[in-house]
Amino acid sequence: GILFFHTGAGPQDLFLRWKADSLVTDDDVFGATKGCVVLIADLLSDEEGWSWDNDRSRYDQTRNKVLSHDDNGVRSNLQQRILAAISALEDMPNVDKTRLAALGWCFGGHPIAEFGRIQHPGIRAIASFHGVFDGIL
């Protein structure tokens, strides 16, 4: 199972959907099954694609809430969303709970950094691509 964490463009990002499709579709030259399940985690609760709006105020407000720190300096809102995404992925058919990975792009670099705190036993690989970090982990 592979978790994708989206850019600031939100979970409706066409690149992420294309990349997910390329990992699960049986279009290999030899017709081989790739054998993975991909879940694009929605960190913003954006089912409709509003994060693409020209007015970024709703995005900024939501992003700030997701990335806020609690009194102990922990990003509990972000961690809750990460754990919910892991749980959803683990509940999907054909997912080996001991062989999970997470990839994050841009804004999705934040959850990748949080995996160090979460230390989920099933996560075997993490990677951030042009991850945006605020220096406060």
N, C-alpha and C positions, 0 to 999 in steps of 0.2 A: 504494500500500500504506500502511496506517495501523496503527501499533502503539498498543495501549492498555496503560497501566500502572495496575494496580489500587490500590484503597484498602487500608486495614488489614484489611478484610473478606476479602481474598484474591481470587484469580482466579475464584472461583465466584460472585462478586457479580452478582446478577440485573440490577442497573442496567446494568452493563457489557455483559452479554449482550444486553439490550434495545437499548442504544445501538449496538452492533455490528450487530445485525440491522437496525436502522433505516437504517444506512448502506449495506447491501448488498442489501436486499430490493427487488424491483421493484414497489413499491406506490405509486409516483408517480402522481399524478392523471392524467398523460398516458401512463402505462405506460412511461416512459423507464427505461433501465438506468442505475443510478448508477455503475457501472464502477469500484468499488473493492474491495479485499480488506482485511479487518480481522483482525488477530491480537491476541488478549488474551495478553500476556506474563505468565508465572507466575514472579514474582520469589521466591516462597517454596517452590517445589516442592510445592505443595498440590493434588494431584489430587482429593482426597476432600472438601475443604471443612473441614478441621480448624481453619482460622483463624477459623471461626465459633464454636468451642467457648467455653463460659463460662470455662474455665480457660485463661488467656492465657499461661501459662508457655512452652508450645511455640512460640507465635507470637513472644513476646518474645525467646526465645533465637535463633530463626531470623532475625528482623528484625535483631537486633544483629550477627549474623554477616554478613548481607548488607551492612549499612551500615558494617562495620568498616573501618578504615584500615590499610594496610600500613605498613611502615617508612618509606616515602617520602611518607606522608600521602595516598595515593591509595586510593580505594575500589575496589580491584581485583576483589573478589567481585561487587560491583554492576556494574562495567563488563563483566566476563565474561558476566554474565546479559543485559545489554543487547545486547552484540555477538552473543550466541547468538540472541536474539530477532530482531535485524536479519537475521541470516543465514537463520533459518527463514522470515521474511517474504519475503526476496529469492528463496528457493527455491520459493515457491508459484507456481502457474500464474497468468498474467495480471498479474504485478506488474512494474511499470516500476521498475527499481533506481535510476533517477535522479529519481524522484518519490515520495519517502517522507515520511511525517509521523509524529509521535508525540504522544500526548495522555496526560497523567497526572492522576489524581485522588488527593488526600490523600497517602497514603504514596507513590503514584506520581509525586509531585512530585520526589522524589529522583532518579530516572533522568532526568527532564527537565532538571534542573540539570546532570547529568553529561554531557549532550550537548555542552556547551561544551568539555569536556575531550576528548571522543571525536572531535569534528569529522568525522563521517562525511559523505562527499561527496554521498550520495543523500538525506540529510535536508533537506527544503525548508521544513518548518514544525514548530514545537513549541509546545505550550501546556500549562500546568498549571492545573487547576481546584481551588481551595482547597487548594493544595499545602502539605504540612507539611514544613518544613525545619528542620534543627537548628542552622543558623548556621555549620556547618563544611562548606564546599564544597571 
